[in-house]
Amino acid sequence: MLVVLTTSAQVTIILDSVPENTPSDRPLFFAGSLNGWNPGDSTMMLWLNDDNLFEITLGAQPEGTLIEYKFTKGSWETVEKGSDGEEIDNRTFIYGNDDTVRAVVCNWRNDGGGGSGSTAAENVHIVSNDFYIPQLNRSRRVWIYLPPDYNNSNKSYPVLYMHDGQNLFDAQTSFAGEWEVDETLNSLAENDIKVPIVVGIDNGGIDRIDEYTPWSNPQYGGGDGDKYMLFLVETLKPYIDEHYRTLSDRNHTALMGSSLGGLISHYGVVKYQEVFSMAGIFSPSYWFSDSVYTFTEQTGKQHNVKFYLMCGDSESATTVQNMNNMADLLRDAGFSSNEVTTDVIVGGEHNEYLWRTQFQKAYLWLFNDWISSIPEKREIESLSIYPNPVDKLLMFPKELVYGSNDSLLVFDATGKSLLEINNFKGQPVSVCGLMPGIYFFRLTTKNIEFSGQFIKN
């Protein structure tokens, strides 16, 4: 079959008005889906034209191509804002509608145009501002959302790994508006609905396309997505499981992302079905490479996996059809209808507003089994261990009958997990790595949960 693609002409964007304090001797910048959301791309600068208005001409694209974008003064710290200093949604344009786009910039961030500081909730923390990614030889900021009761309990939680971390929790760091993941989950928790740990990984700016695409596109490049997913599986997840109280098995581990983040979430959950059992795939960029279809078909179903596919009907001309085609392919590959759900939002556009408003619905569907589960009532008993105080090795009673699924958890007074041993058999436990102080432990067996405390000299 011969497919003919109609290419639209170049598009010129003109800013009819900018804030008065905008320097006229320096360029402004276009940051969007065409250039990996690079806020200071030297190939995407707006300069003053003969009419003293900032202007940029974008290269031709296939007719019907949807682009999202914003204007900056060179960084996300100086991205455009609304008339009252508020965050604004991504600008959008579809090639073929016109050859000139006119726009107005009301304010710049950090120019005193209103707005506020960080909007992240108190239970959102930075794991590291420069978490090293050995697979890509670069570093990245990593965020973590802890459930409101995390520090007041000894419970363990599922983990949802999300991409584009800048946009998840904090309007101050977002380049396109935030998802309000923290506000949404905290509201659910206030209504006694269980919520997970959420780990957000910042995108790499100019490297975003490369990192979120397992395959190369002849026009946009890419292809480092497998290395990025290896980072999540081999480096980040083990770190999170070691330092936080997680339910680390696949049944309690999920991925979620939008646009290219949806593409890499799809790839990750299909390739690593032994690690992830759920994926929220919003407005997925299946257009980027047909390899996503052959990859999904060839990999097939290896474990039960839940796929939540969502997009708006006002995105690009092919988004809905591509998503529905993928849903059919997943079912043909062996995943049941109960594992694959699709949702097309009437009027939904390709932006953070859509993804923010659909996050709760996706979370409740994906994590329904855990949310609705009733914990087994266990008999809790105290257990004496020795020596106590201890210097090096902590000994557990030999008369206990240990099972194949017993686990031991050691944590401090804040509830932070310091040592976790699965398939615990009662062996001596080295505590040499602990600082002097008081610690707590929980030994979980099939029918009884033992707890106690000890002093490390």
C-alpha positions as CSV (number, residue, x, y, z in Angstrom):
1,M,0.0,0.0,0.0
2,L,1.4,3.4,-0.9
3,V,1.0,6.0,1.8
4,V,1.3,9.6,0.7
5,L,2.2,12.2,3.4
6,T,1.2,15.8,2.7
7,T,3.9,18.2,4.0
8,S,2.8,21.6,5.2
9,A,4.8,24.7,4.6
10,Q,6.9,26.4,7.2
11,V,5.2,28.1,10.1
12,T,6.1,31.6,11.4
13,I,5.3,32.5,15.0
14,I,5.1,36.2,15.9
15,L,4.8,37.6,19.4
16,D,2.5,40.6,19.2
17,S,3.2,41.6,22.8
18,V,5.8,40.6,25.5
19,P,6.3,42.0,29.1
20,E,7.8,45.5,29.2
21,N,11.0,44.3,30.9
22,T,11.8,41.8,28.1
23,P,15.3,42.7,26.9
24,S,15.3,43.7,23.2
25,D,19.0,42.9,22.6
26,R,18.7,39.2,23.5
27,P,16.7,36.4,22.0
28,L,13.7,34.5,23.3
29,F,13.4,30.8,23.0
30,F,10.9,28.2,21.6
31,A,10.7,25.1,23.8
32,G,8.4,22.3,22.8
33,S,7.8,18.9,21.4
34,L,9.8,19.7,18.3
35,N,13.1,20.1,20.3
36,G,12.7,17.9,23.3
37,W,11.5,20.8,25.5
38,N,14.9,22.3,25.5
39,P,14.3,25.8,27.1
40,G,17.6,27.3,25.8
41,D,17.9,25.7,22.3
42,S,20.2,27.9,20.2
43,T,18.5,26.6,17.0
44,M,15.1,27.7,18.3
45,M,15.5,31.4,19.0
46,L,13.1,34.3,18.4
47,W,14.6,37.6,17.3
48,L,13.1,41.0,16.7
49,N,11.8,41.4,13.1
50,D,11.5,44.6,11.1
51,D,8.3,45.4,13.0
52,N,10.1,45.1,16.3
53,L,8.3,41.9,17.2
54,F,9.9,38.7,18.3
55,E,9.6,36.1,15.5
56,I,10.6,32.5,14.7
57,T,10.1,30.3,11.6
58,L,9.6,26.6,12.2
59,G,10.5,24.0,9.6
60,A,7.9,22.1,7.6
61,Q,6.2,19.1,9.1
62,P,3.6,16.6,7.8
63,E,0.1,18.0,7.7
64,G,-1.8,17.2,10.8
65,T,1.3,17.2,13.1
66,L,0.5,18.5,16.5
67,I,3.2,20.5,18.3
68,E,3.2,21.8,21.9
69,Y,5.4,24.6,23.0
70,K,6.1,27.5,25.3
71,F,8.3,30.5,25.2
72,T,11.2,31.1,27.6
73,K,14.1,33.6,28.1
74,G,16.5,30.7,28.1
75,S,15.6,28.4,31.0
76,W,12.6,27.0,32.8
77,E,13.3,29.4,35.6
78,T,12.2,32.1,33.1
79,V,9.3,30.4,31.3
80,E,6.3,32.4,30.3
81,K,3.4,32.7,32.8
82,G,-0.2,33.9,32.7
83,S,-1.6,37.4,33.3
84,D,-1.6,36.9,37.1
85,G,1.7,35.0,37.2
86,E,0.0,31.6,37.1
87,E,1.1,28.5,35.3
88,I,-0.4,28.1,31.8
89,D,-1.1,25.1,29.7
90,N,1.1,24.2,26.7
91,R,0.5,26.2,23.6
92,T,-0.6,23.9,20.7
93,F,-0.6,24.2,16.9
94,I,-1.5,21.7,14.2
95,Y,0.3,22.0,10.9
96,G,-2.0,22.7,8.0
97,N,-4.2,25.1,9.8
98,D,-2.3,28.3,9.0
99,D,1.2,29.5,8.1
100,T,1.4,32.2,10.7
101,V,0.7,32.0,14.4
102,R,0.4,35.1,16.5
103,A,0.7,35.0,20.3
104,V,1.0,37.2,23.4
105,V,3.3,36.6,26.4
106,C,1.9,38.1,29.6
107,N,4.7,37.4,32.1
108,W,8.0,35.7,32.7
109,R,8.7,33.5,35.7
110,N,11.0,35.2,38.3
111,D,10.1,38.6,36.9
112,G,7.8,39.6,39.7
113,G,4.7,38.9,37.7
114,G,2.8,37.2,40.5
115,G,2.5,33.5,41.3
116,S,4.0,31.8,44.3
117,G,6.8,29.5,45.4
118,S,6.8,25.8,45.6
119,T,3.4,24.0,45.4
120,A,4.8,20.6,46.5
121,A,3.1,19.1,49.5
122,E,5.2,18.5,52.7
123,N,5.3,14.8,52.1
124,V,7.1,15.3,48.8
125,H,10.9,15.1,49.1
126,I,14.0,15.2,46.8
127,V,15.8,11.8,46.9
128,S,18.7,13.4,45.2
129,N,19.3,16.4,43.0
130,D,22.0,14.5,41.0
131,F,21.1,10.8,41.2
132,Y,23.7,9.1,38.9
133,I,22.5,7.2,35.9
134,P,25.4,4.8,35.1
135,Q,23.7,3.4,32.0
136,L,23.8,6.9,30.4
137,N,26.7,8.5,32.3
138,R,24.7,11.5,33.5
139,S,22.8,12.6,36.6
140,R,19.2,13.5,37.3
141,R,16.9,14.9,40.1
142,V,14.7,12.2,41.6
143,W,11.6,13.1,43.7
144,I,9.6,10.9,46.1
145,Y,6.1,11.2,47.4
146,L,5.5,9.4,50.7
147,P,1.9,8.5,51.9
148,P,0.7,10.8,54.7
149,D,0.9,8.0,57.2
150,Y,4.3,6.8,56.2
151,N,6.2,8.1,59.2
152,N,3.5,7.1,61.6
153,S,3.3,3.4,60.7
154,N,5.5,0.4,59.8
155,K,3.5,-0.4,56.7
156,S,5.1,-1.1,53.3
157,Y,3.6,0.5,50.2
158,P,3.4,-0.1,46.4
159,V,5.6,2.1,44.2
160,L,4.5,4.1,41.1
161,Y,7.4,5.2,39.0
162,M,6.6,8.3,36.9
163,H,8.5,10.2,34.2
164,D,8.8,14.0,33.7
165,G,9.3,14.5,37.4
166,Q,9.5,18.3,37.0
167,N,5.8,18.3,36.2
168,L,4.4,15.9,38.8
169,F,4.4,17.8,42.1
170,D,5.5,21.4,41.9
171,A,4.3,24.2,39.7
172,Q,7.6,26.0,40.3
173,T,9.7,23.4,38.5
174,S,7.2,22.4,35.8
175,F,7.6,23.5,32.3
176,A,4.0,22.9,31.3
177,G,1.9,22.9,34.4
178,E,1.9,20.2,37.1
179,W,-0.1,17.0,37.5
180,E,-0.9,17.7,41.2
181,V,-0.1,14.1,42.0
182,D,0.6,14.9,45.6
183,E,-2.6,16.9,46.1
184,T,-4.7,14.2,44.4
185,L,-3.2,11.3,46.5
186,N,-3.4,13.3,49.8
187,S,-7.0,14.0,49.1
188,L,-7.7,10.3,48.5
189,A,-5.8,9.5,51.8
190,E,-8.0,11.9,53.7
191,N,-10.9,9.9,52.5
192,D,-9.3,6.6,53.8
193,I,-8.3,5.4,50.4
194,K,-4.9,3.8,50.3
195,V,-2.1,5.6,48.4
196,P,1.3,4.4,47.2
197,I,4.8,5.8,47.2
198,V,5.5,7.7,44.0
199,V,8.9,8.2,42.5
200,G,9.4,10.9,39.9
201,I,12.4,11.1,37.6
202,D,13.1,14.4,36.0
203,N,13.4,14.3,32.2
204,G,16.7,15.2,30.7
205,G,15.7,18.4,28.8
206,I,17.5,18.2,25.6
207,D,18.0,14.4,26.2
208,R,14.3,13.8,26.8
209,I,13.6,12.4,23.3
210,D,16.6,10.1,23.4
211,E,15.8,8.8,26.9
212,Y,12.1,8.2,26.3
213,T,12.4,6.4,23.0
214,P,13.8,2.9,22.6
215,W,13.9,3.3,18.8
216,S,15.2,6.0,16.5
217,N,13.0,8.2,14.4
218,P,14.5,9.4,11.1
219,Q,13.5,13.0,11.9
220,Y,13.7,13.3,15.7
221,G,16.5,10.8,16.5
222,G,16.2,9.0,19.8
223,G,17.0,5.4,20.8
224,D,18.4,5.5,24.4
225,G,15.1,4.3,26.0
226,D,16.4,0.9,26.8
227,K,19.3,2.3,28.7
228,Y,16.9,4.6,30.6
229,M,14.7,1.7,31.5
230,L,17.7,-0.3,32.6
231,F,18.4,2.5,35.0
232,L,15.0,2.2,36.5
233,V,15.2,-1.5,36.8
234,E,18.8,-2.1,37.8
235,T,19.7,1.1,39.7
236,L,16.8,3.2,40.9
237,K,14.3,0.6,41.9
238,P,16.9,-1.4,44.0
239,Y,17.9,1.9,45.7
240,I,14.3,2.8,46.5
241,D,13.5,-0.7,47.8
242,E,16.6,-0.6,50.0
243,H,15.9,2.9,51.5
244,Y,12.1,3.0,51.8
245,R,9.4,0.6,53.0
246,T,8.2,-0.7,49.7
247,L,6.2,-3.7,48.5
248,S,8.9,-4.5,46.0
249,D,7.3,-7.4,44.1
250,R,6.0,-6.9,40.6
251,N,2.3,-7.0,41.7
252,H,2.9,-3.7,43.6
253,T,5.2,-1.9,41.1
254,A,3.9,0.3,38.2
255,L,4.9,2.8,35.6
256,M,3.1,5.9,34.4
257,G,3.8,8.7,31.9
258,S,2.4,10.9,29.1
259,S,3.3,11.5,25.5
260,L,6.9,10.2,25.0
261,G,6.6,9.3,28.8
262,G,3.7,7.1,27.8
263,L,5.7,5.5,25.1
264,I,8.6,4.6,27.4
265,S,6.1,3.4,30.1
266,H,4.6,1.0,27.5
267,Y,8.0,-0.2,26.5
268,G,9.1,-0.7,30.1
269,V,6.1,-2.7,31.2
270,V,6.1,-4.9,28.2
271,K,9.8,-5.6,28.3
272,Y,10.1,-6.0,32.0
273,Q,6.9,-7.9,32.9
274,E,8.8,-9.6,35.7
275,V,9.4,-6.2,37.3
276,F,6.2,-4.2,36.6
277,S,2.6,-5.3,36.5
278,M,0.8,-2.0,35.7
279,A,1.2,1.0,33.4
280,G,-0.7,4.2,33.0
281,I,-0.1,5.2,29.4
282,F,-1.4,8.7,28.7
283,S,-1.5,10.3,25.2
284,P,1.2,7.8,24.0
285,S,3.5,8.8,21.2
286,Y,3.0,5.6,19.3
287,W,3.6,7.6,16.1
288,F,7.3,7.9,16.9
289,S,8.2,4.4,15.6
290,D,6.2,1.5,14.2
291,S,8.7,-0.7,16.1
292,V,6.5,-0.4,19.2
293,Y,3.9,-2.5,17.5
294,T,6.3,-5.3,16.3
295,F,8.0,-5.2,19.7
296,T,4.7,-5.7,21.6
297,E,3.6,-8.4,19.2
298,Q,6.8,-10.4,19.4
299,T,7.2,-10.1,23.2
300,G,3.6,-11.1,23.9
301,K,2.2,-11.8,27.3
302,Q,4.5,-13.3,29.9
303,H,2.7,-12.2,33.1
304,N,-0.6,-10.6,34.0
305,V,-0.2,-6.8,33.3
306,K,-2.8,-4.0,33.5
307,F,-2.7,-1.4,30.8
308,Y,-4.6,1.9,31.2
309,L,-4.5,3.7,27.9
310,M,-5.9,7.2,27.8
311,C,-5.9,10.2,25.3
312,G,-8.1,13.1,24.3
313,D,-10.1,13.3,21.1
314,S,-8.6,16.8,20.4
315,E,-5.0,15.7,20.1
316,S,-3.3,14.9,16.8
317,A,-5.4,13.3,14.0
318,T,-3.9,9.8,14.6
319,T,-3.7,9.7,18.4
320,V,-7.0,8.0,19.1
321,Q,-6.6,5.5,16.3
322,N,-3.1,4.6,17.2
323,M,-4.1,4.0,20.8
324,N,-7.1,1.8,19.8
325,N,-4.8,-0.1,17.4
326,M,-2.4,-0.8,20.3
327,A,-5.2,-1.9,22.6
328,D,-6.3,-4.4,20.0
329,L,-2.7,-5.6,19.5
330,L,-2.3,-6.1,23.3
331,R,-5.4,-8.3,23.4
332,D,-4.3,-10.2,20.4
333,A,-0.9,-10.7,22.1
334,G,-2.6,-12.5,25.0
335,F,-3.6,-9.8,27.5
336,S,-7.3,-10.2,28.5
337,S,-9.9,-7.5,28.2
338,N,-9.8,-7.1,31.9
339,E,-6.2,-6.2,31.6
340,V,-6.5,-3.6,28.9
341,T,-8.8,-0.5,29.2
342,T,-9.0,2.5,27.0
343,D,-10.4,5.9,27.7
344,V,-10.9,8.7,25.1
345,I,-11.7,12.1,26.8
346,V,-14.0,14.3,24.8
347,G,-12.3,17.7,24.2
348,G,-9.1,16.4,25.8
349,E,-6.0,18.1,24.4
350,H,-2.3,17.0,24.6
351,N,-1.4,18.8,27.8
352,E,-0.9,18.6,31.6
353,Y,-4.5,19.7,32.2
354,L,-5.7,16.5,30.6
355,W,-3.2,14.3,32.4
356,R,-3.8,16.0,35.7
357,T,-7.6,15.5,35.6
358,Q,-7.3,11.8,34.6
359,F,-4.6,10.8,37.0
360,Q,-6.9,9.8,39.9
361,K,-9.1,7.7,37.6
362,A,-6.1,5.8,36.2
363,Y,-4.6,5.3,39.7
364,L,-7.8,3.9,41.1
365,W,-8.2,1.4,38.2
366,L,-4.6,0.3,38.2
367,F,-4.2,-0.2,41.9
368,N,-7.7,-1.4,42.6
369,D,-6.6,-4.8,43.8
370,W,-4.3,-3.3,46.5
371,I,-6.7,-0.5,47.4
372,S,-9.6,-2.9,48.0
373,S,-7.6,-5.6,49.7
374,I,-8.2,-6.3,53.4
375,P,-5.0,-7.0,55.3
376,E,-4.9,-10.4,57.0
377,K,-5.3,-10.2,60.7
378,R,-2.1,-11.4,62.1
379,E,-1.3,-12.3,65.7
380,I,1.4,-9.9,66.9
381,E,3.8,-11.1,69.5
382,S,6.9,-9.6,71.1
383,L,10.1,-11.5,70.6
384,S,13.3,-11.4,72.6
385,I,16.6,-11.4,70.6
386,Y,20.1,-11.5,71.9
387,P,22.6,-10.0,72.7
388,N,20.8,-6.8,73.5
389,P,22.6,-4.4,73.5
390,V,24.4,-5.8,70.5
391,D,27.8,-5.0,68.9
392,K,28.0,-7.0,65.7
393,L,25.7,-10.0,65.3
394,L,22.0,-10.1,66.3
395,M,20.7,-13.6,67.1
396,F,17.2,-14.9,66.8
397,P,15.6,-17.8,68.8
398,K,16.5,-21.2,67.2
399,E,13.3,-22.7,68.5
400,L,11.2,-20.7,66.0
401,V,10.0,-22.6,62.9
402,Y,11.0,-20.4,59.9
403,G,9.2,-20.6,56.6
404,S,10.3,-20.0,53.0
405,N,8.5,-16.6,52.8
406,D,9.4,-15.2,56.2
407,S,10.9,-11.7,56.1
408,L,12.8,-9.5,58.6
409,L,12.7,-5.7,58.6
410,V,14.9,-3.4,60.7
411,F,13.9,0.3,61.0
412,D,14.7,3.4,63.0
413,A,12.5,5.5,65.2
414,T,11.3,7.5,62.1
415,G,10.1,4.3,60.4
416,K,12.9,4.5,57.8
417,S,13.8,1.0,56.6
418,L,17.5,0.2,57.2
419,L,17.7,-3.5,56.6
420,E,15.3,-6.0,54.9
421,I,15.9,-9.7,54.5
422,N,13.5,-11.8,52.5
423,N,13.3,-15.6,52.9
424,F,14.7,-15.1,56.4
425,K,15.8,-18.4,58.0
426,G,16.8,-17.3,61.4
427,Q,20.4,-16.7,60.6
428,P,22.6,-14.2,62.6
429,V,22.1,-10.7,61.3
430,S,25.1,-8.3,61.1
431,V,24.3,-4.8,62.4
432,C,27.8,-3.5,62.0
433,G,26.6,-0.9,59.6
434,L,24.2,0.7,62.1
435,M,25.1,3.8,64.1
436,P,24.8,3.5,67.9
437,G,21.2,3.9,69.0
438,I,17.8,2.3,69.4
439,Y,16.3,0.3,66.6
440,F,13.1,-1.7,65.9
441,F,12.5,-4.9,64.0
442,R,9.6,-6.8,62.5
443,L,9.7,-10.5,61.7
444,T,6.8,-11.6,59.5
445,T,6.0,-15.3,59.3
446,K,3.0,-17.0,57.8
447,N,0.7,-16.6,60.7
448,I,2.4,-14.5,63.3
449,E,4.2,-11.1,63.2
450,F,6.9,-10.7,65.8
451,S,8.2,-7.3,66.8
452,G,10.7,-5.9,69.2
453,Q,13.6,-3.4,69.7
454,F,17.3,-3.5,70.4
455,I,20.2,-1.2,71.2
456,K,23.2,-1.0,69.0
457,N,26.4,-0.2,70.9
